[in-house]
Amino acid sequence: MSDFIGGPLPLWAEILTAVFAVLGAAFAAIGSFGLVRLPTFFRRIHAPTLGATLGVWCMTLATIVYFSVQGLSLFLHAALIALFIALTAPVTTIFLMRAALFRERQKGGDVPPA
């Protein structure tokens, strides 16, 4: 049995959901453009990480608003996805940066000393 009501959302919920969804897509696109446009790996790594994290948080808020209004109860299941992204994206970035620093040091590149 479904808990969802099959009708349209109120106007305020549609606007709020659309704003969060567009903001999330914009943050993800900005992060992608940063990945392509920045010159070195060490500069390039920050844009997608920040863009993905902010984009996921905005999409999560859009999902929470939409399904909470649609189901007439607070829907926090999507917050778990944002939590896992918020935990894993920085850790992955740190591992990638450490691996890149290690390789640059082996090649004799211009990086800070160990």
C-alpha positions in Angstrom: 0.0 0.0 0.0 1.4 3.4 -1.0 1.6 6.3 1.4 1.8 8.9 -1.3 -1.0 11.0 -2.5 -1.4 11.2 -6.3 -2.1 14.8 -6.7 -0.1 17.9 -7.8 2.1 19.7 -5.3 1.2 23.2 -3.9 2.9 26.0 -5.8 5.3 26.9 -3.0 6.6 23.3 -2.9 7.0 23.1 -6.7 9.0 26.4 -6.6 11.2 25.3 -3.7 11.8 21.9 -5.3 12.7 23.4 -8.6 15.0 26.0 -7.0 16.9 23.3 -5.1 17.1 21.0 -8.2 18.4 23.8 -10.4 20.9 24.9 -7.8 22.1 21.3 -7.4 22.5 20.9 -11.2 24.3 24.3 -11.4 26.8 23.3 -8.6 27.5 20.0 -10.3 28.0 21.7 -13.7 30.3 24.3 -12.2 32.4 21.5 -10.6 32.5 19.7 -14.0 33.6 22.9 -15.8 36.3 23.4 -13.1 37.6 19.9 -13.7 38.0 20.7 -17.4 39.2 24.3 -17.2 41.8 24.3 -14.4 45.4 23.6 -15.5 46.9 21.2 -13.0 45.7 18.2 -11.1 46.3 19.9 -7.8 44.0 22.8 -8.7 41.6 20.6 -10.6 40.8 18.3 -7.7 38.9 20.9 -5.6 36.2 22.0 -8.1 34.5 18.6 -8.6 34.6 17.7 -5.0 33.0 20.9 -3.8 30.6 21.0 -6.7 29.5 17.4 -6.2 29.0 17.9 -2.4 27.0 21.1 -2.8 25.1 19.6 -5.7 24.1 16.5 -3.7 23.0 18.6 -0.7 20.8 20.7 -2.9 19.3 17.7 -4.7 18.7 16.1 -1.3 16.8 19.1 -0.1 14.7 19.1 -3.3 14.0 15.4 -2.7 13.1 15.9 0.9 10.7 18.8 0.1 9.0 17.0 -2.8 8.4 13.7 -1.0 7.6 15.3 2.4 4.8 17.4 0.8 3.7 14.6 -1.5 3.5 12.1 1.4 2.3 14.5 4.1 5.1 13.4 6.4 8.7 14.2 6.9 10.9 12.2 4.4 14.5 12.0 5.5 15.6 8.8 3.7 17.4 10.9 1.1 19.5 12.5 3.8 21.4 9.2 4.2 22.7 9.6 0.6 23.9 13.1 1.3 25.5 12.0 4.5 27.5 9.2 2.7 28.6 11.6 0.0 29.7 14.2 2.6 31.7 11.5 4.4 33.3 9.8 1.3 34.0 12.8 -1.0 36.6 14.4 1.2 38.3 11.1 2.1 38.6 10.2 -1.6 40.0 13.6 -2.4 42.6 13.3 0.3 43.7 9.9 -1.0 43.9 11.2 -4.6 45.9 14.2 -3.5 48.4 12.0 -1.5 48.8 9.7 -4.5 49.4 12.6 -6.8 51.9 14.2 -4.4 53.8 10.9 -4.2 54.0 10.5 -7.9 55.1 14.1 -8.4 57.8 13.7 -5.8 59.0 10.6 -7.6 59.2 12.5 -10.9 61.0 15.4 -9.2 58.1 17.8 -9.8 57.6 21.1 -8.1 55.7 20.2 -4.9 56.2 21.0 -1.2 58.8 18.7 0.6 57.5 15.7 2.6 
